[in-house]
Amino acid sequence: MYRTHTCGELRISNAGNEVTLAGWVQTIRKFGSITFVDLRDRYGLTQLLFDEQLNDRLSASPLGREFVLQVKGKVLERTNKNAKIPTGDVEISVSDYTVLNGANTPPFTIEEDTDGGDELRMKYRYLDLRRPVLKRNMELRYRVNRSVRNYLDTAGFWDIETPFLIRSTPEGARDFVVPSRMNEGQFYALPQSPQTFKQLLMVSGYDRYYQIVKCFRDEDLRADRQPEFTQIDCEMCFVEQEDILNTFEGLFKHVFKDVKGIEITEAFPRMTFDDAMWLYGNDKPDIRFEMKLQNLKVNFQNMENSPVDASGFKVFEDAETIVAIAVPGAAEYTRKQLDELTEWVKRPQIGMSGVVYVKCNTDGTFKSSIDKFFNEEQLGKIAGFCGAGSGDLILMLAGAETRTRKAMSELRLEMGNRLGFRDPAVYKPLWVIDFPLFEYDEDGKRWVARHHPFTSPKPEQIPLMDDLSRYAEIKANAYDMVLNGTEIGGGSIRIYQRDLQEKMFAALGMSKEEAQEKFGFLMGAFEYGAPPHGGLALGFDRLCALLGGQESIRDFIAFPKNNAGRDVMLDAPSGIDEAQKKELGLQ
């Protein structure tokens, strides 16, 4: 028997017991004729005491960090207790030990805070995963997985697997493709989601399906993206939007209570896509704080009594829009801090030429970067429009509508970060609903599906699909779940009639022949009694990261890829030999 107990198990009640532990050497501390060793496994850490008799043996053959060690000994009450760890009241007086395996010196410290950079830690990921912070992340991921499964099982969902080798239907992100040896010159694709399969399962009458499933997208990476990722994929039949929102709001509340001990009793707020874009500048608003966007261009034009005349200030006069936010308590910002904000908005990823500010001083006066163009009364009027109070700071951006609103959205989030309004321990979920069905692709000069081509339009707007000029008006029967400014899930009520699906494909510029070739199997299934159905897919990795209080999903995935999509531990992707290429019919 390698061990009788784990390294996180022993307590003062075990004092006097003879035990056997096994694990990895965390630290070694010599004090004259005795040595203390911290032994670590997945469950925790226990202090070992090697007395003078064993110390001679240790001197002859020293232990090193990460050695795999088995020890036998008696549990003693510690004289110098450590309240920071569960086993801190006890230690093991070692009577005998065996080195099960030695270890090279690790390339970085395997501790809570490490001196290893990202690439080095990913190259030696099996060592990185020994660190307590990574262990907690993996434990959290497991607990979320278990909680989701328990809820969905209770709600009558079945876990049904769908294929990983499917047909390529390039729409949206690029597919990863796999050559077929038995069908030379032909390729499978890895699924970007199980979308068509889950719809076919509804046609099959399985009513409630789910998977916690791997999906694959060949796209540029960032902190919250990986080429292979996991989603909680769900579908239900004989449902309307309200049924789905209620079901998965329940799932979310269950996971939060089960995993985090946080009970959310109130219903999630709901916000239309249009309101999200106008009030927050994006379709995944962070509602942990206010600072809503104000359209000053419209206000300037519609003011009564004492209009703010922007004609003397060319930046405002020439702008398509002027967007402002009121930042609570930031009137104390120094000139240096305001100059930093100006440089921040000038960065290429923001793309603005500068920022205009108005300080609402506590003495009732105003100080602004546009004092020479606007008097105190006019600045007070602007403050009123923005809902700014004493001690607040108004920030304004001016320019083209789309770029300016996007830039102000980013500036709002940046100010939220700087002022501590985006506390990762505070959770504010909401539903964003009534998305556009289509969006116009300027590069391709055509309409594309905002979500995917299987999303149903609002029933009352189906007739508008016959009029190309009204595509921008059509709303989708679609919804996103948003948490703290991050989209963690999206879904829709699906199209389930062949004629409407054909109409949707035609609207996207797909010929009947192309639609039949790519999706004939699905449209054919719709002719055999397809029920109304809809669903939702939640980003499992993102949800885990947010529950862990972090932005990046990478440290919540056991073996992630780097920003170039490479597995630096395996050195993949890699070339294949000529014999393999020949076998697969590749040049």
C-alpha positions in Angstrom: 0.0 0.0 0.0 1.5 3.3 -1.1 -0.5 5.4 1.3 -3.1 5.1 4.1 -4.0 8.8 3.9 -3.7 11.8 1.5 -1.6 14.8 2.2 -4.7 16.9 2.9 -6.5 14.6 5.2 -4.8 14.4 8.6 -6.1 16.4 11.5 -5.4 16.7 15.3 -7.8 13.8 15.8 -5.3 11.6 14.0 -2.5 12.4 16.5 -0.7 9.2 17.6 -1.7 7.2 14.5 0.8 5.4 12.4 0.3 6.5 8.8 1.8 6.2 5.3 1.8 9.2 2.9 3.0 9.5 -0.7 3.4 12.7 -2.8 5.8 15.2 -4.2 8.4 17.2 -2.2 7.3 20.8 -2.1 10.0 22.4 0.1 13.0 21.3 2.2 14.1 23.2 5.3 17.1 22.1 7.4 17.5 23.2 11.0 20.7 21.7 12.5 20.2 18.0 13.0 16.6 17.9 11.9 14.9 18.5 8.5 11.4 19.6 7.7 9.8 18.6 4.3 6.5 19.7 3.0 4.9 16.8 1.1 2.2 17.7 -1.5 -0.4 15.8 -3.4 -3.7 16.8 -5.1 -5.5 17.0 -1.7 -3.1 19.3 0.1 0.2 19.5 2.0 1.5 17.9 5.1 4.7 18.7 7.1 7.2 15.9 7.6 9.8 15.8 10.4 13.0 13.9 9.8 15.0 13.5 13.1 18.7 13.2 13.7 18.8 9.5 12.9 17.3 10.0 9.4 19.2 13.2 8.8 22.4 11.4 8.2 20.7 9.3 5.5 19.3 12.5 4.0 22.8 14.1 4.0 24.2 11.1 2.1 21.4 11.1 -0.5 19.6 14.5 -0.5 16.1 15.0 -1.5 15.2 17.5 -4.2 12.1 19.5 -5.1 9.4 17.4 -6.8 11.0 14.1 -5.8 8.2 11.5 -5.4 8.4 10.3 -1.9 6.7 7.7 0.3 7.0 8.1 4.1 5.9 6.1 7.2 5.6 7.6 10.6 3.5 8.8 13.5 1.1 11.8 13.5 2.2 14.4 16.1 0.7 17.7 17.2 2.8 20.6 15.8 4.4 23.1 18.2 4.4 25.8 15.6 1.0 25.4 14.0 0.1 26.8 10.6 -3.5 28.1 10.5 -3.2 28.8 6.7 -3.5 25.1 5.8 -6.1 22.4 6.9 -3.3 20.1 8.1 -1.5 22.8 10.0 -2.1 21.4 13.4 -0.1 18.2 12.8 3.1 16.8 11.3 4.5 13.4 10.6 7.5 12.2 12.6 9.0 10.0 9.9 10.3 6.6 10.8 11.1 5.4 7.3 10.9 6.7 3.8 11.4 5.6 0.2 12.2 7.7 -2.8 9.8 6.4 -5.5 11.3 8.6 -8.1 13.8 11.4 -8.4 13.2 14.6 -10.3 15.2 17.2 -12.3 15.1 20.7 -10.9 11.9 22.2 -12.4 12.3 25.0 -14.9 10.1 27.3 -12.8 8.9 27.4 -9.2 5.8 25.2 -8.6 4.1 27.5 -6.2 1.1 29.7 -6.0 3.0 32.6 -7.7 5.6 31.3 -10.1 8.5 32.8 -11.9 7.7 31.0 -15.2 6.4 32.8 -18.2 3.3 31.7 -20.2 5.2 29.8 -22.9 7.5 28.0 -20.5 4.6 27.0 -18.3 2.7 25.7 -21.3 5.7 23.7 -22.5 5.9 22.0 -19.1 2.1 22.0 -18.5 2.2 18.8 -16.5 4.4 20.7 -14.0 2.2 23.8 -14.1 -0.8 21.7 -13.3 0.8 20.8 -10.0 0.5 24.5 -8.8 -2.3 25.1 -6.3 -3.9 27.8 -8.4 -4.2 25.5 -11.4 -5.4 22.7 -9.2 -8.2 24.9 -7.9 -9.2 25.9 -11.4 -9.4 22.3 -12.5 -11.5 21.4 -9.4 -13.8 24.4 -10.1 -14.2 23.1 -13.7 -15.1 19.7 -12.5 -17.6 21.0 -10.0 -19.3 23.2 -12.6 -19.5 20.2 -15.0 -21.0 18.0 -12.3 -23.5 20.7 -11.2 -24.7 21.3 -14.8 -25.2 17.6 -15.4 -27.2 17.2 -12.1 -29.5 20.1 -13.0 -30.1 19.0 -16.6 -30.7 15.4 -15.5 -33.3 16.5 -13.0 -34.9 18.7 -15.8 -35.3 15.6 -18.0 -32.4 16.2 -20.5 -30.6 13.3 -22.0 -26.8 13.4 -22.7 -26.5 12.2 -26.3 -23.2 12.2 -28.2 -22.9 13.5 -31.8 -20.2 12.9 -34.4 -16.8 14.7 -34.5 -16.2 13.8 -38.2 -18.8 15.7 -40.2 -19.2 17.5 -43.5 -17.6 20.9 -44.0 -20.1 23.8 -44.5 -17.9 26.9 -44.4 -20.0 29.6 -42.8 -18.6 32.1 -40.3 -15.4 30.7 -38.7 -13.2 28.4 -40.7 -13.5 24.7 -40.3 -10.7 22.4 -39.3 -10.6 19.6 -41.9 -9.5 16.0 -41.7 -8.5 14.0 -44.9 -10.2 10.7 -45.4 -7.9 7.8 -46.3 -10.8 5.6 -47.5 -12.2 8.3 -49.6 -9.2 9.8 -51.3 -9.4 13.5 -52.1 -12.3 14.1 -49.7 -12.3 15.6 -46.2 -14.2 15.5 -43.0 -14.6 18.7 -40.9 -14.5 19.0 -37.1 -17.8 20.5 -35.9 -17.9 24.2 -34.9 -21.0 23.1 -32.9 -23.4 20.1 -33.0 -26.1 22.5 -34.4 -27.7 20.4 -37.1 -27.4 17.2 -35.1 -29.2 18.6 -32.1 -32.0 19.8 -34.4 -32.2 16.3 -36.0 -32.5 14.9 -32.5 -35.5 17.1 -32.0 -37.0 15.8 -35.3 -36.3 12.4 -33.8 -38.6 13.2 -30.9 -35.9 13.2 -28.1 -37.4 16.4 -26.7 -34.5 17.5 -24.4 -30.9 16.9 -25.3 -27.6 18.2 -24.0 -23.9 17.6 -24.3 -20.8 19.1 -22.6 -19.0 18.9 -25.9 -15.8 19.8 -27.6 -16.2 22.3 -30.6 -13.6 23.5 -33.1 -13.1 26.8 -34.9 -10.0 27.8 -36.9 -10.0 31.4 -36.0 -7.6 34.0 -34.5 -7.1 33.5 -30.8 -7.3 35.8 -27.8 -7.7 35.4 -24.0 -11.2 33.9 -24.2 -10.7 31.9 -27.4 -9.1 28.5 -28.1 -9.2 26.5 -31.4 -10.9 23.7 -29.4 -13.3 24.7 -26.7 -16.1 23.2 -24.7 -19.7 24.3 -24.7 -22.8 23.2 -22.8 -25.0 22.4 -25.8 -28.8 22.1 -25.2 -31.9 21.8 -27.3 -35.6 21.4 -26.5 -38.7 20.9 -28.6 -42.3 22.3 -28.2 -40.9 25.4 -26.6 -41.0 29.2 -27.1 -38.3 31.7 -26.2 -39.8 32.2 -22.7 -39.5 28.4 -21.9 -35.8 28.4 -22.8 -34.9 31.6 -20.9 -36.6 30.2 -17.8 -35.0 26.8 -18.0 -31.4 28.1 -18.4 -31.8 30.9 -16.0 -32.7 28.1 -13.6 -29.5 26.3 -14.6 -27.4 29.4 -14.0 -28.9 30.0 -10.6 -28.4 26.3 -9.6 -24.7 26.4 -10.6 -24.0 29.6 -8.7 -25.6 28.3 -5.6 -24.0 24.8 -5.9 -20.5 25.9 -6.9 -20.1 29.4 -5.4 -22.7 29.4 -2.6 -24.3 32.4 -4.1 -28.1 32.5 -4.2 -29.6 34.6 -7.0 -33.3 35.0 -6.2 -34.3 37.8 -8.6 -35.1 37.3 -12.2 -32.4 38.2 -14.7 -33.0 41.6 -16.3 -33.7 41.6 -20.0 -32.4 44.2 -22.5 -33.1 44.5 -26.2 -30.1 44.5 -28.6 -31.0 48.0 -29.7 -31.0 49.3 -26.1 -27.7 47.5 -25.3 -26.0 49.2 -28.3 -27.4 52.7 -27.6 -26.9 52.6 -23.8 -23.6 50.7 -23.6 -22.1 50.6 -27.1 -22.0 46.8 -27.3 -24.3 43.8 -27.2 -22.8 42.3 -24.0 -23.1 45.1 -21.5 -21.4 45.0 -18.1 -24.2 46.2 -15.8 -22.2 46.1 -12.6 -22.0 49.9 -12.9 -23.9 52.7 -14.6 -22.1 55.2 -16.9 -24.6 54.8 -19.7 -23.8 56.4 -23.0 -25.5 59.7 -23.8 -26.0 60.9 -27.4 -25.2 64.6 -27.1 -25.5 65.4 -30.8 -29.2 64.7 -30.6 -29.5 66.6 -27.3 -27.7 69.6 -28.7 -30.1 69.7 -31.6 -33.3 69.3 -29.5 -32.5 71.5 -26.5 -35.1 74.1 -25.7 -34.7 77.6 -24.1 -30.9 77.8 -23.9 -29.5 75.6 -26.7 -25.9 74.5 -26.5 -24.5 75.9 -29.8 -21.8 73.5 -31.0 -21.3 75.5 -34.2 -18.2 77.2 -32.8 -16.4 74.0 -32.0 -15.4 72.3 -35.2 -14.7 68.9 -33.6 -18.4 68.7 -32.5 -19.8 70.5 -35.5 -18.3 68.1 -38.0 -19.0 64.9 -36.0 -21.6 62.5 -37.0 -22.2 61.8 -33.3 -21.1 63.0 -29.9 -21.2 60.4 -27.2 -20.6 61.1 -23.5 -20.5 59.3 -20.1 -20.6 60.6 -16.6 -17.9 59.1 -14.4 -18.9 59.1 -10.7 -16.5 60.9 -8.4 -13.7 61.4 -11.0 -13.7 65.2 -11.1 -10.6 65.0 -8.9 -8.7 63.5 -11.9 -5.4 65.5 -12.4 -4.2 66.9 -15.7 -1.7 64.0 -15.9 -4.5 61.5 -15.5 -6.6 63.2 -18.2 -3.7 63.3 -20.5 -3.2 59.5 -20.0 -6.9 59.0 -21.0 -6.3 61.1 -24.2 -3.3 58.9 -25.1 -5.4 55.8 -24.2 -8.2 56.7 -26.7 -5.6 57.5 -29.4 -4.3 53.9 -29.4 -4.8 52.1 -32.7 -7.3 49.6 -31.2 -9.5 52.5 -30.0 -8.8 54.9 -32.9 -10.0 58.3 -31.6 -8.2 61.6 -32.0 -8.8 62.7 -28.4 -11.2 63.0 -25.5 -13.1 66.1 -24.3 -13.8 66.4 -20.6 -15.9 68.4 -18.2 -15.2 68.4 -14.5 -18.3 69.0 -12.3 -16.5 70.6 -9.3 -18.0 70.3 -5.8 -18.3 74.1 -5.6 -20.8 74.1 -8.4 -18.4 75.3 -11.1 -17.2 73.5 -14.2 -13.8 73.1 -15.6 -13.5 71.8 -19.2 -11.1 71.2 -22.0 -13.5 73.2 -24.2 -13.9 76.2 -21.9 -13.2 78.7 -24.7 -16.2 77.3 -26.7 -18.8 76.7 -24.0 -19.7 78.9 -21.1 -20.7 77.8 -17.5 -24.4 77.7 -18.3 -23.8 75.5 -21.4 -21.5 73.2 -19.5 -24.1 72.9 -16.8 -26.6 72.0 -19.5 -24.3 69.2 -20.8 -23.9 67.9 -17.2 -27.7 67.8 -16.9 -28.0 65.8 -20.1 -25.4 63.3 -18.9 -26.9 63.0 -15.4 -23.6 64.2 -13.9 -23.6 65.4 -10.3 -21.2 67.3 -8.1 -17.8 65.6 -8.2 -18.4 63.7 -11.4 -16.3 63.8 -14.6 -17.9 63.9 -18.1 -15.9 62.3 -20.9 -17.0 62.9 -24.5 -15.9 61.4 -27.8 -16.9 62.7 -31.3 -16.7 61.2 -34.7 -18.3 58.6 -37.0 -21.3 56.9 -35.3 -20.1 53.2 -35.3 -16.5 53.9 -34.4 -17.3 56.5 -31.7 -19.9 54.4 -29.9 -17.5 51.4 -29.9 -14.7 53.6 -28.6 -16.9 55.0 -25.8 -17.9 51.5 -24.9 -14.3 50.6 -24.4 -13.6 53.8 -22.5 -16.5 53.1 -20.2 -15.1 49.7 -19.4 -11.6 51.1 -18.9 -13.0 53.7 -16.4 -14.9 50.9 -14.7 -11.6 49.0 -14.3 -9.7 52.1 -13.1 -12.3 53.0 -10.5 -12.8 49.4 -9.2 -16.4 49.1 -10.5 -15.7 45.7 -12.2 -15.2 43.6 -9.1 -14.8 40.0 -10.3 -16.5 38.8 -7.1 -19.7 40.6 -8.0 -21.9 38.9 -10.6 -24.6 40.6 -12.7 -26.2 38.4 -15.4 -28.7 39.5 -17.9 -30.5 38.4 -21.1 -30.0 40.4 -24.3 -32.9 39.7 -26.7 -34.3 40.8 -30.1 -31.1 40.6 -32.1 -31.1 41.5 -35.8 -31.6 38.4 -38.0 -29.2 39.7 -40.6 -26.1 42.0 -40.7 -24.6 43.4 -43.8 -21.1 42.3 -44.8 -19.5 45.3 -46.4 -16.6 43.3 -47.8 -18.7 40.6 -49.4 -21.5 43.1 -50.3 -24.2 40.7 -49.0 -26.4 40.0 -46.1 -25.2 37.3 -43.6 -26.8 35.6 -40.6 -25.9 37.4 -37.4 -26.2 34.1 -35.4 -26.5 31.2 -37.9 -28.7 30.4 -40.8 -31.0 28.1 -38.7 -32.2 30.9 -36.5 -35.9 31.8 -36.9 -37.1 35.4 -37.4 -39.8 36.7 -35.1 -43.0 35.1 -36.4 -44.7 38.4 -37.2 -41.7 39.5 -39.3 -41.4 36.4 -41.6 -43.2 38.3 -44.4 -40.4 40.9 -44.4 -38.0 38.2 -45.7 -39.6 38.7 -49.2 -38.4 42.4 -49.3 -34.6 42.8 -49.5 -34.9 46.5 -48.6 -36.3 45.6 -45.1 -33.8 43.0 -44.1 -32.3 45.4 -41.6 -35.6 45.6 -39.7 -36.0 41.9 -39.2 -35.5 40.7 -35.6 -34.3 37.2 -34.8 -36.0 34.9 -32.3 -32.6 34.9 -30.6 -31.1 35.6 -27.2 -27.7 35.8 -25.4 -26.9 35.2 -21.8 -24.4 37.9 -20.6 -22.4 37.9 -17.4 -20.3 40.9 -16.3 -19.7 42.1 -19.8 -19.0 38.7 -21.3 -21.3 36.7 -23.6 -21.4 33.3 -22.0 -24.1 31.8 -24.1 -26.4 32.2 -27.0 -29.3 30.5 -28.7 -32.5 30.9 -30.7 -35.8 29.4 -31.6 -34.9 27.4 -34.8 -36.5 27.3 -38.2 -38.3 24.0 -38.5 -40.2 24.3 -41.8 -38.5 23.5 -45.1 -39.9 26.5 -47.0 -38.8 29.0 -44.4 -35.3 27.4 -44.3 -35.0 27.6 -48.1 -36.1 31.2 -47.9 -33.4 31.9 -45.3 -30.7 30.2 -47.4 -31.8 32.3 -50.4 -31.6 35.5 -48.4 -28.0 34.6 -47.6 -27.2 34.3 -51.3 -27.2 30.5 -51.4 -28.6 28.9 -54.5 -31.2 26.1 -54.3 -28.6 23.6 -55.6 -26.0 24.8 -53.0 -28.5 24.6 -50.2 -29.5 21.1 -51.2 -25.9 20.0 -51.5 -24.9 21.3 -48.0 -28.1 21.0 -46.0 -30.4 18.7 -48.0 -30.4 16.2 -45.1 -31.8 18.8 -42.7 -34.4 20.2 -45.0 -35.4 16.7 -45.9 -35.9 15.9 -42.2 -38.2 18.9 -41.9 -40.6 17.1 -44.3 -41.1 14.3 -41.8 -42.9 16.0 -38.9 -40.3 18.4 -37.4 -41.5 20.0 -34.1 -41.0 23.6 -33.1 -37.7 23.6 -31.2 -34.9 25.9 -29.9 -31.9 25.8 -27.6 -28.9 27.5 -26.1 -25.2 26.9 -26.0 -23.2 28.1 -23.0 -19.4 28.6 -23.2 -18.3 26.2 -20.6 -14.6 27.5 -20.5 -15.7 31.1 -20.2 -18.3 30.3 -17.5 -15.6 28.5 -15.4 -13.1 31.4 -15.9 -15.7 34.0 -14.7 -16.7 31.8 -11.7 -12.9 31.7 -11.0 -12.7 35.5 -11.1 -10.4 35.5 -14.2 -10.7 36.8 -17.7 -8.6 34.2 -19.6 -10.0 30.7 -20.2 -6.5 29.3 -20.7 -5.9 28.4 -17.1 -9.2 26.6 -16.8 -8.3 24.1 -19.6 -5.9 21.3 -18.7 -3.8 21.4 -21.9 -4.5 24.7 -23.9 -3.0 26.0 -27.0 -1.0 29.3 -27.1 -2.0 32.4 -29.0 -0.7 30.9 -32.3 -2.9 27.9 -31.9 0.1 25.7 -31.0 0.5 23.0 -28.3 4.0 23.9 -27.3 4.2 20.8 -25.0 3.6 18.4 -27.9 5.0 20.7 -30.6 1.7 20.4 -32.5 0.6 21.0 -35.2 3.5 19.2 -36.9 4.4 17.8 -40.3 3.6 14.2 -41.3 5.9 11.9 -43.1 5.7 11.2 -46.9 4.2 7.7 -46.3 1.3 9.2 -44.4 0.8 11.9 -47.1 0.8 9.3 -49.8 -1.7 7.1 -47.9 -4.0 10.1 -47.6 -3.7 11.2 -51.2 -2.0 14.5 -50.2 0.6 16.3 -52.2 
